[in-house]
Amino acid sequence: MTTPTALQDVGATPTLKPLDWATFDALKQQLPPERHDEADKLSYVHSPDEAVAIMRQWLPAPAVEPAPTDVDSVETGKALANGGIFGLIGRISKLGLTPNQLAVYLYFIGCRNKKTGQAWQGMRLVAKHAGMSLSTVQEARDVLIAAGLLAPVGKQTEKRRHGRESNSYHVNLPSRADLAMYQQQVAAARESARLARKSRETKQQGEEPRTAVV
């Protein structure tokens, strides 16, 4: 009588040769150490084929990679993996951005393309939706760029705007590993913006008002 193999389906015509004890020994090495004694006992009461079939059920299940929470860039996957969306929101709140800068940053995150990580909203559109002046939005954007949270990548054409071009930005999301780095860069960018603003104000105050010549 032909001995069934471990890989043979029930009722199928035998197509493989019976396994030998070398296969048994090789499979035994893949088992957890606590299963080795049980495997040896199988060898006394079962054929190699039967013992291997039983031992295959003892093998550890292969590790399965978790499904991504977002069809996004690797960067976003890492950011969301660090505590999920609520963890990401918590890190954004710790960046040290002013309310205006935070509003502009969140607007870009909301408009961010999930596949490319980029957003290409024009500043006038951002100002309109955020309820801010254009100069306020531009100043906030400059701070976000200096801090590394936005990275200009050229221009994109928006079909909805009838072919009108606007600057495109890669929107970087802070993970746990780089949160401290972004906090330092935000602080430096804010200080630089403050000094630039103070310099402009001083220059304006130093200019004498022009009087009409009669």
Summary of the structure (lengths in Angstrom):
residues: 214
radius of gyration: 32.2
end to end distance: 124.0
largest distance: 124.0
contacts: 538
relative contact order: 0.09
helix: 53%
strand: 9%
